[in-house]
């Protein structure tokens, strides 16, 4: 194939070769997808409907749940459908959409996790200025900036990646389309332009990571100065879910993209990609709510109202 214009579809990496395993993967990942939709959907509904949760912290949590919904719905439905129908094909437009949405949700979510770290920093280290620094307008602007940064990065990476000439076939070595896999199909030195753009994005992400680390250093210093043990425990409880989500997000991404090439194999790459793209959005609702009594009460109230309404 001489260039990308001659490619009408890409071939994704299959979860399994045998029909029995394909159907097993179909049921497994369909269940995970539905559980993630239910968990994040309940959190979104509970926060939207309970006026007690109309605070900056829960506003950012609602946005994070929306991004998790989008993230797990980018690659998994197509992979599940391919397993059911025993195919590997995805259209050129579908592949472009997956690249765009994957970058969009990843960048926007990490931006929001950075903003949430700032929210926790202000709440614990500067509580008297919380209402001023995190008013409704400021929160809306910060959330819009996170979504906007994700959109801008996704637009740049998608346009740049799919403008490259592709002549190394159309088989993507992953169960969904992502920038590194498309770059492997390029036969031109112009792919270095996209590599440079990736390095720029990674430098921004590293800057966000440093901001989160510095914020938590200050948070822990402030918490340790709280005289009562009960006060320290309450302060830590408000931070631990966010810290756990950040740790899961970063650790899975590092395993997926920073593992040594010497240990790379198709099966390992597939397992790591599932760990990175499927596990965090599915597990995050549990992390958000496990130590948050307010959120659990709101979710129970939402479920009760839905069941009562149906009856």
Buried (B, 14 or more C-beta within 10 A) or exposed (E): BEEBEEBEBBBBBBBBEEEEEBBBBBEEBBEBBEBBBEBBBBBBBBBBEBEEBEBBBBBBBBBBBBBBBBBBBBBBEBBBEBBBEEEBBBEBEBBBBBBBBBBBBBBBBBBBBBBBBBBBBBBBBBEEEBEEBBEEEEBEEBBEBBBEBBBEBBEBBBEBBBEBBBBEEBEBBBBBBBBBBBBBBBBEEEBEBBEEBBEEBEEBBEEBBEBBEEBBEBBBEBBEEBEEEEEBEEBBEBBBBBBBBBEBBBEBBEBBBEEEEEEEEEEEBBEBBBBBBBBBBBBBBEBBBEBBEBBBBBBEEBEEEEEEEEE
